[in-house]
Amino acid sequence: MPRTSRSRSVSTIVLTAGLLALTACTRPEPAPPPKSSPPVFENEEQALAAVTDTYQRFQELSFQILAEGGANPERISTLASDDVAQVEIDGYRRSAELGYAVTGTPSIQSVVLDLWLPHPDSLQIVARADVCVDISSVQVLDSAGASVVSADRATQSLWSVDIAYREADRSLFVNSKEKEKDQCD
């Protein structure tokens, strides 16, 4: 039986498809994936220094905003997650509404890393630490200049903080903070 042009076309398609399938299996290897970004921290010492510096800058800015009567509170957003910034801003507003003036600056007594990661996790967290803060030099005064700080106030507080990494500007910020207790061990 003679071949028709239709059967030649089908044979050509089958042959072409077979060749394509063979060449698909022998394609060159794909390019390797791009190298991952460099680590945020090379070692625990770098992580500890960065956590200490980040929390210190956060704390200093927070108390500066309080000392300025809550002016431009959104500045804290540069060093805090949206959630932490909102809590801080609410506190600045309450303090201003009550007419409080804040003097003195807290100081970090110690930082103990609970966790550090060379690369951010899915929440962008790169470190978790317990931070002991000395608040003995901080005074809160009412509008008449009288202290509203209890005479038996603790002089320290222990905070559990998560530090996260912002890829856009390669900066660190306080992602969460929770007061653990009124004294450090």
NORHUFEN-V623565 format. One record per pair of residues at least 24 apart in sequence whose ideal C-beta (glycine too) atoms are under 6 Angstrom apart, sorted by sequence separation. I is the first residue (numbers start at 1). GAP is how many residues later the second one is. D is the distance in Angstrom with one decimal. If there is no record, write none. Layout:
I&GAP&D / I&GAP&D
This chain:
132&24&6.0 / 133&24&5.3 / 108&25&5.9 / 109&25&5.0 / 157&25&5.8 / 62&26&5.9 / 70&26&3.8 / 132&26&5.5 / 158&26&4.8 / 65&27&5.5 / 69&27&5.4 / 106&27&4.9 / 107&27&4.9 / 156&27&5.4 / 130&28&5.9 / 131&28&4.8 / 154&28&3.7 / 156&28&4.9 / 66&29&5.9 / 106&29&4.7 / 154&29&5.6 / 130&30&5.7 / 131&30&5.6 / 106&32&5.6 / 129&32&5.8 / 104&33&3.9 / 104&34&4.2 / 128&34&5.2 / 67&35&5.3 / 104&35&5.5 / 66&36&4.1 / 103&36&4.7 / 127&36&4.4 / 125&37&5.2 / 126&37&5.9 / 102&38&5.5 / 125&39&5.2 / 126&39&4.8 / 100&40&5.3 / 101&40&4.6 / 124&40&4.2 / 124&41&5.3 / 63&42&5.4 / 99&44&3.6 / 120&45&4.5 / 59&47&5.9 / 56&52&5.6 / 132&52&3.6 / 52&59&4.8 / 51&60&5.7 / 48&65&5.6 / 47&69&3.6 / 44&72&5.9 / 41&75&5.9 / 51&76&4.9 / 55&76&5.4 / 41&77&5.7 / 51&78&5.0 / 39&79&3.6 / 39&80&5.9 / 47&80&5.2 / 40&86&4.9 / 84&90&5.4 / 80&93&5.7 / 79&94&5.3 / 80&94&4.9 / 81&94&4.6 / 55&106&5.9 / 54&109&5.5 / 51&112&5.2 / 58&116&4.9 / 54&118&4.4 / 50&122&5.8 / 40&125&5.2
